[in-house]
Amino acid sequence: MSAVAVRFGAARTPEVLAALPSAHDLRLDDGAEHGRLYARVLCAIVELSTGDLRLLREVAMLAIDDWRDVLVAAGRAGLDEPAGH
């Protein structure tokens, strides 16, 4: 089961996924680590939201402003954990 389904429930997964920013929104480079970094940022957004859709949207906006702050807040800065932790 995905981290989104665990925190929000399977029924709300489509709504949550739609609220997450795209890699383009986050202005991520297209380098070799692009996909892995994008997954880390999304995991951090979901973790920090604690299952609250309103908070997820707020954290997503913070990530669009500077995704590195979201990684730091979630304790994921500098980590190389697999996507979906």
C-alpha positions, 0 to 999 in steps of 0.5 A: 500500500502506498504512503498516500493510501496509508495516510489518506485512505485508498478512496482519497488517493486520486484527490491527493495525487492530483494535489501534489506538484509536478516535477515541472512545478518544483523546477527540478533539473532533468539530471540522472537523479531527477526521478529519485529526487522528485519521489523524495520531495513527494514523500516528504510532502505526504509525510508532513501533511499527516493525512490532512488534505488542507495541510498537504496543499499548504506543504505542496505550495511551500515545496513549489517555493523551495522544495529543499525546505520541505526535505529539511522539515521532513528530515530527508535532506541529504538522505538517499532512501528509496522512493516510498521509504 
